[in-house]
């Protein structure tokens, strides 16, 4: 049995982006209950040289959008500017979900053997096949950033459990 590139990308990214949105909602509720500005959470980082929470969310969205777009030979959606506010991050997540859900399944599935290039922020292009991009780069990157966002919120005292990360399946 084989898994389609669509299921391994859109089928994976959409539910976890939704879960990430829920994590941010819990962060906002935590801040409101303790009477502090939830934007404080967005500047948190695990280490001085790591991305903060807002950037972790931004990178999760970037990987969720770029890989399926490359597989489908489509231009990537222009995501809203990365702002350090919860509403802006929620908009970014919603835009990411809407974009990847709108990509044609057949075009994504057809991209498995296609040669693609992932462009790093510094302009360097990394060569992959569609399958290797997705399975060895984009999915691991996506989960690294989603997990780090979860960990940052947990570290801040937000009451989260594994079910919040995995979703209510």
Sine and cosine of phi, psi and omega as CSV:
sin_phi,cos_phi,sin_psi,cos_psi,sin_omega,cos_omega
0.00,0.00,0.71,-0.71,0.03,-1.00
-0.93,-0.37,0.42,-0.91,0.08,-1.00
-0.96,-0.27,0.64,-0.77,-0.03,-1.00
-0.98,0.21,0.41,-0.91,0.06,-1.00
-0.89,0.45,-0.53,0.85,0.04,-1.00
-0.90,0.44,-0.75,0.66,-0.01,-1.00
-0.91,0.42,-0.58,0.81,0.00,-1.00
-0.97,0.24,-0.19,0.98,0.03,-1.00
-0.90,-0.44,-0.99,0.17,-0.04,-1.00
-0.84,0.54,-0.69,0.72,-0.02,-1.00
-0.90,0.44,-0.37,0.93,0.02,-1.00
-0.99,-0.14,-0.71,0.71,-0.11,-0.99
-0.93,0.36,-0.66,0.75,-0.09,-1.00
-0.86,0.50,-0.79,0.62,-0.02,-1.00
-0.90,0.44,-0.58,0.81,-0.03,-1.00
-0.98,0.22,-0.48,0.88,0.16,-0.99
-0.91,0.41,-0.64,0.77,0.07,-1.00
-0.89,0.46,-0.67,0.74,0.05,-1.00
-0.89,0.46,-0.65,0.76,0.03,-1.00
-0.88,0.48,-0.65,0.76,0.07,-1.00
-0.86,0.51,-0.68,0.73,0.04,-1.00
-0.90,0.45,-0.59,0.81,0.06,-1.00
-0.89,0.46,-0.67,0.74,0.02,-1.00
-0.91,0.42,-0.63,0.78,0.06,-1.00
-0.86,0.51,-0.67,0.74,0.03,-1.00
-0.92,0.40,-0.55,0.84,0.08,-1.00
-0.90,0.44,-0.67,0.74,0.04,-1.00
-0.90,0.44,-0.72,0.70,0.00,-1.00
-0.88,0.48,-0.64,0.77,0.03,-1.00
-0.88,0.47,-0.72,0.69,-0.01,-1.00
-0.90,0.43,-0.68,0.74,0.01,-1.00
-0.89,0.45,-0.67,0.74,0.00,-1.00
-0.91,0.42,-0.48,0.87,-0.03,-1.00
-0.97,-0.23,0.09,1.00,0.12,-0.99
0.86,0.52,0.78,0.63,0.17,-0.99
-0.70,-0.71,0.33,-0.94,-0.03,-1.00
-0.95,0.33,0.84,-0.54,-0.02,-1.00
-0.88,0.48,-0.33,0.94,0.03,-1.00
-0.88,0.47,-0.39,0.92,0.05,-1.00
-0.86,0.50,-0.61,0.79,0.01,-1.00
-0.88,0.48,-0.57,0.82,-0.11,-0.99
-0.93,0.36,-0.35,0.94,0.04,-1.00
-1.00,-0.01,-0.03,1.00,-0.03,-1.00
-0.95,0.31,0.56,-0.83,0.07,-1.00
-0.59,-0.81,0.42,-0.91,-0.01,-1.00
-0.98,0.19,-0.44,0.90,-0.02,-1.00
-0.50,-0.86,0.50,-0.86,-0.05,-1.00
-0.83,0.56,-0.46,0.89,-0.04,-1.00
-0.98,-0.17,0.24,0.97,0.06,-1.00
-0.97,-0.23,0.36,-0.93,0.09,-1.00
-0.89,0.45,0.51,-0.86,0.10,-1.00
-0.99,0.17,0.04,-1.00,-0.07,-1.00
-0.84,0.54,-0.70,0.71,0.00,-1.00
-0.86,0.50,-0.68,0.74,0.00,-1.00
-0.94,0.35,-0.54,0.84,0.05,-1.00
-0.89,0.46,-0.70,0.71,0.04,-1.00
-0.89,0.45,-0.68,0.73,0.02,-1.00
-0.86,0.51,-0.68,0.74,0.00,-1.00
-0.94,0.33,-0.61,0.80,0.07,-1.00
-0.86,0.51,-0.71,0.70,0.02,-1.00
-0.89,0.45,-0.67,0.74,-0.02,-1.00
-0.86,0.50,-0.73,0.69,-0.02,-1.00
-0.93,0.36,-0.57,0.82,0.02,-1.00
-0.93,0.37,-0.45,0.89,-0.04,-1.00
-1.00,-0.02,-0.69,0.72,-0.13,-0.99
-0.93,0.37,-0.72,0.69,-0.07,-1.00
-0.87,0.49,-0.79,0.61,0.03,-1.00
-0.89,0.46,-0.56,0.83,0.04,-1.00
-0.90,0.44,-0.69,0.72,0.03,-1.00
-0.90,0.43,-0.66,0.75,0.04,-1.00
-0.87,0.49,-0.63,0.78,-0.05,-1.00
-1.00,0.04,0.02,1.00,-0.05,-1.00
0.84,0.55,0.72,0.69,0.01,-1.00
-0.86,-0.52,0.43,-0.90,0.12,-0.99
-0.94,0.35,0.58,-0.81,0.03,-1.00
-0.97,0.24,0.59,-0.81,0.06,-1.00
-0.90,0.45,0.55,-0.83,0.10,-0.99
-0.99,0.16,0.94,-0.34,0.01,-1.00
-0.97,0.23,0.50,-0.87,0.07,-1.00
-0.83,0.55,0.45,-0.89,0.04,-1.00
-0.82,0.57,0.60,-0.80,0.00,-1.00
-0.97,0.26,0.96,-0.27,0.01,-1.00
-0.96,-0.26,0.44,-0.90,0.06,-1.00
-1.00,-0.07,0.85,0.52,0.13,-0.99
-0.61,-0.79,0.53,-0.85,-0.09,-1.00
-0.89,0.45,-0.65,0.76,-0.01,-1.00
-0.88,0.47,-0.66,0.75,0.03,-1.00
-0.90,0.44,-0.64,0.77,0.03,-1.00
-0.94,0.35,-0.61,0.79,0.05,-1.00
-0.90,0.44,-0.62,0.78,0.05,-1.00
-0.90,0.43,-0.63,0.78,0.01,-1.00
-0.90,0.44,-0.70,0.72,0.02,-1.00
-0.89,0.45,-0.73,0.69,-0.01,-1.00
-0.88,0.48,-0.67,0.74,0.02,-1.00
-0.90,0.44,-0.65,0.76,0.01,-1.00
-0.89,0.46,-0.73,0.68,0.00,-1.00
-0.88,0.47,-0.75,0.66,-0.03,-1.00
-0.86,0.51,-0.67,0.74,-0.01,-1.00
-0.90,0.44,-0.79,0.62,-0.10,-0.99
-0.95,0.32,-0.50,0.87,0.08,-1.00
-0.93,0.38,-0.38,0.92,0.01,-1.00
-1.00,0.06,-0.12,0.99,0.02,-1.00
-0.97,0.22,0.67,-0.74,-0.03,-1.00
-0.93,0.37,0.78,-0.63,0.00,-1.00
-0.80,0.61,-0.74,0.67,-0.07,-1.00
-0.88,0.48,-0.62,0.79,0.00,-1.00
-0.94,0.35,-0.62,0.78,0.05,-1.00
-0.91,0.40,-0.73,0.68,0.00,-1.00
-0.87,0.48,-0.56,0.83,-0.01,-1.00
-0.95,0.32,-0.21,0.98,-0.09,-1.00
-1.00,0.03,0.06,1.00,-0.10,-1.00
-0.84,0.55,-0.69,0.72,-0.06,-1.00
-0.99,-0.15,-0.04,1.00,-0.01,-1.00
-0.92,0.40,0.62,-0.78,0.12,-0.99
-0.98,0.19,0.80,-0.59,-0.01,-1.00
-0.74,-0.67,0.30,-0.95,0.02,-1.00
-0.77,-0.64,0.83,-0.56,0.07,-1.00
-1.00,-0.06,0.82,-0.57,-0.02,-1.00
-1.00,-0.06,0.87,-0.50,0.09,-1.00
-0.96,0.30,0.26,-0.97,-0.02,-1.00
-0.88,0.48,-0.46,0.89,0.00,-1.00
-0.99,0.10,0.04,1.00,0.04,-1.00
0.99,-0.13,-0.24,0.97,0.02,-1.00
-0.90,0.43,0.69,-0.73,0.04,-1.00
-0.96,-0.29,0.79,-0.61,0.03,-1.00
-0.98,-0.20,0.80,-0.60,-0.02,-1.00
-1.00,0.09,0.63,-0.77,0.03,-1.00
-0.52,-0.86,0.25,-0.97,0.39,-0.92
-1.00,0.05,0.31,-0.95,0.02,-1.00
-0.82,0.57,-0.69,0.72,0.00,-1.00
-0.89,0.45,-0.73,0.69,-0.03,-1.00
-0.93,0.36,-0.58,0.81,0.08,-1.00
-0.84,0.54,-0.77,0.63,-0.08,-1.00
-0.92,0.40,-0.79,0.62,-0.17,-0.98
-0.99,0.14,-0.47,0.88,-0.05,-1.00
-0.95,-0.32,-0.13,0.99,-0.05,-1.00
-0.76,-0.65,-0.89,0.45,-0.15,-0.99
-0.94,0.35,-0.71,0.70,0.03,-1.00
-0.90,0.44,-0.75,0.66,0.05,-1.00
-0.87,0.49,-0.65,0.76,0.03,-1.00
-0.88,0.48,-0.73,0.68,0.00,-1.00
-0.83,0.56,-0.78,0.62,-0.05,-1.00
-0.93,0.36,-0.51,0.86,0.10,-0.99
-0.86,0.52,-0.74,0.67,-0.06,-1.00
-0.95,0.31,-0.62,0.78,0.05,-1.00
-0.91,0.42,-0.70,0.72,0.02,-1.00
-0.89,0.46,-0.67,0.74,0.00,-1.00
-0.91,0.42,-0.62,0.78,0.08,-1.00
-0.87,0.49,-0.73,0.69,0.05,-1.00
-0.84,0.55,-0.75,0.66,-0.03,-1.00
-0.88,0.47,-0.64,0.77,0.03,-1.00
-0.89,0.46,-0.69,0.72,0.01,-1.00
-0.92,0.40,-0.66,0.75,0.06,-1.00
-0.87,0.48,-0.69,0.72,0.00,-1.00
-0.88,0.47,-0.51,0.86,0.00,-1.00
-0.98,0.18,-0.04,1.00,0.04,-1.00
0.99,-0.13,0.04,1.00,0.04,-1.00
-0.92,0.40,0.77,-0.64,-0.04,-1.00
-0.98,0.21,0.99,-0.12,0.01,-1.00
-0.84,-0.54,0.50,-0.87,0.11,-0.99
-0.77,-0.63,0.16,-0.99,-0.06,-1.00
-0.83,0.56,-0.57,0.82,0.01,-1.00
-0.88,0.48,-0.52,0.85,0.05,-1.00
-0.92,0.40,-0.59,0.81,0.03,-1.00
-0.96,0.29,-0.73,0.68,-0.09,-1.00
-0.98,0.18,-0.39,0.92,-0.06,-1.00
1.00,-0.08,0.14,-0.99,-0.09,-1.00
-0.99,-0.11,0.83,0.56,-0.07,-1.00
-0.95,0.31,0.00,0.00,0.00,0.00
